[in-house]
Every structure is written in C-alpha cells, then in structure tokens.
Amino acid sequence: MTAAAIAYAELTPAARVGTARLLALNPDYARWIAHYPPGQQQEVAFLEAARWPDAIKHEPGYRNDGERPHGLAAGRNIGYADHLQHRYWHFIDQPLAIEGADAPPAAQPNALTQIALFRATLRSASASDALKSYDLVWLLHLVADVHQPLHAVTRFSPAQPRGDAGGNRVRLCAPPCRLELHAFWDEALGKSRKPEAALRLAARLPAAPRALGAQSDPAVWARESFELARSAVYVDPIGDGAGPYPLTPAYKARARRIARERIALAGARLARLLNDAFH
C-alpha cells in the first residue's frame, strides 16, 4: 500500500481516471470505499487494491493451489473468474547457491512473467476492462513485491539443499516462536493494513532518485533485489542454515533503511508503468 500511495501521487490525470474506472470492477470495491467520503474513495481503492492478492489468501472462495506452479492453470489469465490464489506469482526464486550447493532455475510462472503479461494486457486494445481490472490489481501488488529482496531469491546450501523458500525456512527465534526471515523483511516498514498509515509513511519517505525511478525493466528490479539479498539479507547474524538467528539492532536498522529505499523505488516505477499504460 505504501508503494501504491507513492505511485498515486505521481499518476497523470489520465492514469488516475483509467485506474479508477478499472478498479471499480473489483469484487471487493464496495468494501474498500465504505466509510470514506467521495473525495477519498479513488485513492483509498488504489491502495486497497495493492494488497488484494494477499487479501484473497484469507477470503472464502479462493483456493490455495500451492507455493509452486503446476499445470496449465498456473499461468492462465482469465480475470476474476479465476479463484486460485496463485501464491507463486508473488515472487521469483532466483537461485543463490552457496558452498557448492546445487540450485535449480526459477520456476515459471513467477512474478516477472506475470508483470510482463499483465503489463501487456493493460496496453492491449482488445482486452476487456474486466481482465484489465484483474491484471491491474495484480500489477499494483507485484511491482512492490519484487522490490522486497526475499521475493527475488531462494538460497541453496548444504544445510538446506532444497532451498530456504525466500527466507521462509530461516528462523529468527526458537520454537514456539514462529518469526522467520521472510516475514521480518515483509514487515520492515510496519504491519498496519490501514490506507491512512500507508499514506502517512509515503509522505515521510525521501523520493527515489530520478534516474533509478525511471528504470522500467522488471528484470533489473528483480536483479537489484537479488543482489541486496546477497549483500544485506544473508549476512551476519544470519547463518547458512535454518537458524534460529536472533537479529541485532544494527541488522534491523539496515533492513528498515533498505525497505524505505526499495519501496520508494517501487512507487516511482509503478507510477511510470501506469502513466505509460494510460497515456
């Protein structure tokens, strides 16, 4: 939502009109805008839409089809008639192999294949508005996701030869505590689900450097995240296995700084993508 708040502030009038028209077709739209005055509804809907692909993990009627893609349904693009959760769309498991571990290539479909597909749909003259609405909601989410370092990597090591699932299998504390590395980085900016919190945070963040914000290649975004995972995530006190590895204050402070920088970039790049699509 914070990336969406940053992006919304930079949208052209045409992009604001176009995205508002499409987001109104989402099945949760009425709930998003409930209790907000008309002057705030479009912006709030834009922010709520950005977390819809996570929200459906907890809504009745949507089926968890696993963390790994399988079958033809994994890559289909049929709009809101699709009630699969497609959790594997949220990331790309670029392999980080250490100490001679074997590492398979990233599975497809993944975040990058879907960003490319959904971006093409928005630009299409023949795609229906209903399909564009579905793809827009996913784009709002996935552009931010690939800027989180652990959404762009899986580490393979002798201790974890099957990979660590983007840090989901790296514990930060002993059981019964369940905190793990991926969740820590997901929540480095905070845990609030309220649009107002995202708007306040977006207003406080320094703007992304203009040249970096203009980078429009999602493969570059994912490569940046991968390199950050190598240089800033999988570093002391994080060891080579499953942990637990209690985090130091210095590690946490660095993570917060990186998270702020990455989400500012995500917002700027998302705005550019949408302005190009709705020019």
C-alpha positions in Angstrom: 0.0 0.0 0.0 2.9 2.4 0.6 4.2 1.8 -2.9 0.7 2.4 -4.2 0.4 5.7 -2.2 3.7 6.9 -3.7 2.6 5.9 -7.2 -0.8 7.5 -6.9 0.7 10.9 -6.1 2.7 10.7 -9.3 -0.1 9.5 -11.7 -1.2 11.6 -14.6 -4.8 12.7 -14.7 -5.4 10.1 -17.5 -3.9 7.3 -15.4 -6.0 8.3 -12.4 -9.2 8.2 -14.4 -8.2 4.9 -16.1 -7.2 3.1 -13.0 -10.3 4.3 -11.1 -12.6 3.0 -13.8 -10.9 -0.4 -13.8 -10.6 -0.8 -10.0 -14.4 -0.2 -9.6 -14.9 -3.6 -11.3 -13.1 -5.5 -8.5 -15.5 -7.6 -6.4 -14.3 -6.0 -3.2 -14.5 -2.4 -4.4 -17.6 -1.6 -2.4 -15.9 -2.8 0.8 -12.8 -0.8 0.0 -14.5 2.5 -0.2 -17.1 2.0 2.5 -16.9 4.8 5.2 -14.8 7.1 3.0 -16.1 10.3 1.5 -16.3 10.6 -2.3 -13.2 12.7 -2.5 -11.0 10.0 -0.9 -12.6 6.9 -2.5 -10.4 6.6 -5.6 -7.1 6.9 -3.7 -8.2 4.5 -1.0 -9.4 2.0 -3.6 -6.0 2.2 -5.3 -4.2 1.4 -2.0 -6.6 -1.4 -1.0 -6.2 -2.9 -4.5 -2.5 -3.2 -4.0 -2.9 -5.7 -1.2 -5.8 -7.6 -2.8 -3.6 -10.5 -4.0 -2.7 -11.1 -0.3 -6.2 -10.5 1.0 -7.6 -13.3 -1.1 -5.4 -15.8 0.7 -7.9 -15.3 3.6 -11.2 -14.9 1.7 -13.7 -17.7 1.2 -14.0 -18.9 -2.3 -10.3 -18.7 -3.2 -8.3 -21.9 -3.3 -4.7 -22.3 -2.2 -3.1 -24.1 -5.1 0.3 -24.3 -3.5 3.6 -22.4 -3.4 4.9 -23.9 -6.6 3.3 -23.7 -10.1 1.9 -26.8 -11.7 -0.5 -27.5 -14.5 -1.9 -25.2 -17.2 -4.0 -23.3 -14.7 -0.9 -21.8 -13.0 -0.2 -19.3 -15.8 -3.7 -18.6 -17.0 -5.0 -15.1 -17.2 -8.8 -15.2 -17.1 -9.7 -12.4 -14.7 -11.9 -12.5 -11.7 -13.4 -15.9 -12.7 -10.0 -17.3 -11.5 -10.4 -18.3 -7.9 -6.9 -19.7 -7.5 -4.6 -17.8 -5.1 -1.6 -18.1 -7.3 0.9 -17.6 -4.4 3.8 -18.4 -6.8 3.1 -15.2 -8.7 4.3 -13.1 -5.8 8.0 -14.0 -6.2 10.8 -15.2 -8.4 13.1 -17.8 -6.9 16.4 -16.6 -8.4 18.8 -19.2 -7.0 21.6 -18.2 -4.7 23.8 -21.2 -4.3 26.5 -21.2 -1.6 29.2 -23.7 -0.6 28.8 -25.7 -3.9 25.1 -26.4 -3.4 23.0 -27.4 -6.5 20.3 -24.9 -7.4 17.5 -25.3 -9.9 16.4 -22.4 -12.1 13.5 -20.2 -11.1 10.1 -21.9 -11.8 7.6 -20.3 -14.2 5.2 -18.6 -14.0 6.6 -16.2 -11.4 6.5 -12.5 -10.6 8.4 -11.4 -13.6 6.4 -13.5 -16.2 3.2 -12.1 -14.7 4.3 -8.5 -14.6 5.1 -8.8 -18.3 1.8 -10.5 -19.1 -0.3 -8.0 -17.0 1.5 -5.0 -18.4 0.8 -6.2 -21.9 -2.9 -6.6 -21.0 -3.2 -3.0 -19.8 -1.7 -1.8 -23.1 -3.9 -4.0 -25.2 -6.7 -2.5 -27.4 -8.6 -5.8 -27.4 -8.5 -7.0 -23.8 -11.7 -6.5 -21.8 -12.0 -4.0 -19.0 -12.8 -6.9 -16.6 -9.5 -8.6 -17.5 -7.6 -5.3 -17.3 -9.0 -4.7 -13.8 -7.8 -8.1 -12.6 -4.4 -7.6 -14.1 -4.1 -4.0 -12.8 -4.7 -5.2 -9.2 -2.0 -7.8 -9.5 0.4 -5.3 -11.0 -0.1 -2.9 -8.1 1.0 -5.7 -5.8 3.7 -7.5 -7.8 5.7 -4.3 -8.6 6.1 -3.8 -4.9 6.8 -7.5 -4.2 9.8 -7.8 -6.5 11.4 -4.8 -4.7 11.5 -6.8 -1.4 14.8 -8.7 -1.6 13.4 -12.0 -0.4 10.8 -12.0 -3.1 13.6 -12.4 -5.6 15.8 -15.1 -4.3 16.0 -18.5 -2.7 19.2 -19.6 -1.1 20.5 -23.2 -1.5 23.2 -24.5 0.8 24.4 -27.9 2.1 22.3 -27.3 5.2 19.2 -26.5 3.1 19.7 -28.4 -0.2 16.0 -27.8 -1.2 16.3 -24.1 -0.6 15.1 -21.8 2.0 11.9 -20.6 0.2 13.0 -17.0 0.1 13.9 -17.0 3.8 10.6 -18.6 4.9 12.7 -21.5 6.3 15.1 -19.4 8.2 14.0 -19.0 11.8 14.9 -15.9 13.9 13.9 -17.4 17.2 13.4 -20.8 18.8 10.0 -22.6 18.9 7.3 -21.9 19.9 8.3 -18.5 18.4 7.5 -18.6 14.7 9.2 -15.5 13.4 11.2 -16.1 10.2 13.4 -14.1 8.0 11.0 -13.5 5.1 8.3 -12.2 7.4 10.8 -9.8 9.1 11.6 -8.3 5.7 8.0 -8.2 4.7 7.2 -6.2 7.8 10.2 -3.9 7.8 8.0 -0.9 7.1 5.3 -1.9 9.6 2.3 -4.2 9.9 -0.7 -1.8 9.5 -3.3 -2.7 6.9 -4.9 0.8 7.1 -4.6 3.1 4.0 -4.1 6.1 6.3 -0.9 4.5 7.7 0.4 3.9 4.2 -0.3 7.5 3.2 1.5 8.9 6.2 4.5 6.7 5.6 4.6 7.5 1.9 4.6 11.3 2.8 7.6 10.8 5.0 9.8 8.8 2.7 12.5 10.6 0.6 11.8 10.4 -3.1 13.6 7.8 -5.1 16.5 9.1 -7.3 15.0 10.2 -10.6 17.3 8.1 -12.7 16.7 4.9 -10.7 13.0 5.6 -10.6 12.9 5.7 -14.4 14.3 2.2 -14.7 11.4 0.3 -16.4 12.8 -3.2 -16.8 11.3 -5.6 -14.1 14.2 -8.0 -14.6 16.5 -5.2 -13.4 14.3 -4.6 -10.4 14.5 -8.3 -9.5 18.2 -8.4 -10.0 18.6 -5.4 -7.7 16.6 -7.3 -5.0 18.7 -10.4 -5.6 22.0 -8.5 -5.1 20.6 -6.9 -1.9 19.7 -10.3 -0.6 23.3 -11.4 -1.2 24.8 -8.3 0.3 22.4 -7.2 3.1 20.0 -10.0 3.9 22.1 -13.2 4.2 24.8 -11.5 6.3 25.8 -11.7 10.0 24.0 -12.7 12.1 22.2 -14.8 9.5 24.0 -18.1 9.1 23.9 -20.8 6.4 21.1 -23.0 7.7 17.7 -22.8 9.3 18.7 -21.0 12.4 17.5 -19.7 14.8 19.5 -16.5 14.3 18.4 -13.6 16.6 18.8 -10.3 14.8 21.0 -7.5 16.0 19.9 -3.8 16.3 22.3 -3.0 13.5 20.8 -5.6 11.2 17.3 -4.3 11.9 18.2 -0.7 11.3 19.9 -1.6 8.0 16.8 -3.5 7.0 14.5 -0.6 7.7 16.7 1.7 5.6 16.7 -0.6 2.7 13.0 -1.2 2.9 12.3 2.5 2.7 14.6 2.9 -0.3 13.1 -0.1 -2.1 9.5 0.9 -1.6 10.2 4.5 -2.8 11.7 3.0 -5.9 8.7 0.6 -6.3 6.3 3.5 -6.1 8.1 5.6 -8.6 8.5 2.8 -11.1 4.8 1.7 -10.6 3.7 5.3 -11.4 5.8 5.3 -14.6 4.4 1.9 -15.7 0.8 3.1 -15.2 1.4 6.5 -16.8 2.8 4.8 -19.9 -0.2 2.4 -20.0 -2.8 5.1 -19.7 -1.2 7.9 -21.7 
